[in-house]
Amino acid sequence: MTIRDLAEVYELGHTQFKATRWPVLYRSWDEYEVTTRFNMDGGYCLVAENDDPEGPRIAGFILGSVVNKPGTAWSYGYIIWLCSHPQWRRSGIAGRLTDKLIEMMVETDGIRIVMADTDPFNRAARRFFRGRGFDEEFPHMYLCGNIENNPRYRDHLKEARRESGRNGH
Ligand SMILES: CC(C)(COP(=O)(O)OP(=O)(O)OC[C@H]1O[C@@H](n2cnc3c(N)ncnc32)[C@H](O)[C@@H]1OP(=O)(O)O)[C@@H](O)C(=O)NCCC(=O)NCCS
């Protein structure tokens, strides 16, 4: 992935990581997610390019990272975002991106474990990862609370709004 790919990668993700479809995936997909990932781990951000001048140029992307556990020799790969263009689904694009990323992580960082996450109802992604040998699935729960009417926080919220001059709307 190069700097000229950023806008197209963002746009493709924006059409796919929809709140209505996958609320969990949507949580953090924005322009800053793409630029931050690229700044921090550019070597582990890959795109698949369509060389036919007709049609979209970016056929898919994968954004990954390697996490080192402090105090141990362990490091593991993390597939943070993976997407193939709807025009070329089921033609092996995500598979090739994933294999290439893992190969690079093994060669550069000696990783032995790779993690990925997705929405539990994302059947395509779950089948995809299972098919590549990601055979352990751990449930993970996102919690959400409205603090407006929560007695624990509402007074702090009012105070903070008064100090900052915000009315909360
Ligand atoms: C999940 C996703 C990345 C798969 O991309 P892809 O390029 O179509 O995947 P591949 O062609 O490499 O598929 C490899 C295998 O994955 C499984 N698979 C992929 N899409 C599937 C689907 N819609 N239903 C069932 N299995 C599917 C199949 O086992 C497939 O092998 P097969 O075609 O020989 O049966 C793609 O559907 C996508 O971009 N989805 C939206 C974004 C997303 O959900 N990303 C994942 C979480 S970050």
The ligand as a Gaussian input file, in Angstrom:
#p B3LYP/6-31G(d) Opt

LIG

0 1
 C      -14.789000     -11.925000       4.007000
 C      -14.125000     -11.432000       2.736000
 C      -12.846000     -10.645000       3.109000
 C      -13.745000     -12.635000       1.841000
 O      -13.078000     -12.124000       0.712000
 P      -12.934000     -12.963000      -0.668000
 O      -11.903000     -12.243000      -1.498000
 O      -14.265000     -13.166000      -1.277000
 O      -12.354000     -14.343000      -0.131000
 P      -11.688000     -15.524000      -0.975000
 O      -12.135000     -15.480000      -2.399000
 O      -10.215000     -15.534000      -0.722000
 O      -12.441000     -16.736000      -0.263000
 C      -11.792000     -17.848000       0.284000
 C      -12.801000     -18.718000       1.021000
 O      -13.470000     -17.993000       2.069000
 C      -14.825000     -18.506000       2.239000
 N      -15.803000     -17.483000       1.860000
 C      -15.562000     -16.259000       1.339000
 N      -16.721000     -15.580000       1.143000
 C      -17.720000     -16.402000       1.547000
 C      -19.137000     -16.276000       1.589000
 N      -19.771000     -15.164000       1.158000
 N      -19.857000     -17.307000       2.087000
 C      -19.264000     -18.429000       2.508000
 N      -17.909000     -18.621000       2.484000
 C      -17.140000     -17.617000       2.017000
 C      -14.928000     -19.682000       1.255000
 O      -14.498000     -20.827000       1.953000
 C      -13.909000     -19.268000       0.177000
 O      -13.451000     -20.371000      -0.567000
 P      -14.294000     -20.866000      -1.869000
 O      -14.663000     -19.647000      -2.660000
 O      -13.315000     -21.765000      -2.552000
 O      -15.499000     -21.558000      -1.306000
 C      -15.093000     -10.531000       1.896000
 O      -16.361000     -11.164000       1.828000
 C      -15.266000      -9.113000       2.414000
 O      -14.473000      -8.222000       2.070000
 N      -16.306000      -8.860000       3.245000
 C      -16.620000      -7.513000       3.769000
 C      -15.581000      -7.044000       4.773000
 C      -15.404000      -8.036000       5.905000
 O      -16.360000      -8.597000       6.396000
 N      -14.117000      -8.240000       6.327000
 C      -13.760000      -9.214000       7.335000
 C      -13.622000      -8.655000       8.711000
 S      -12.431000      -7.337000       8.922000

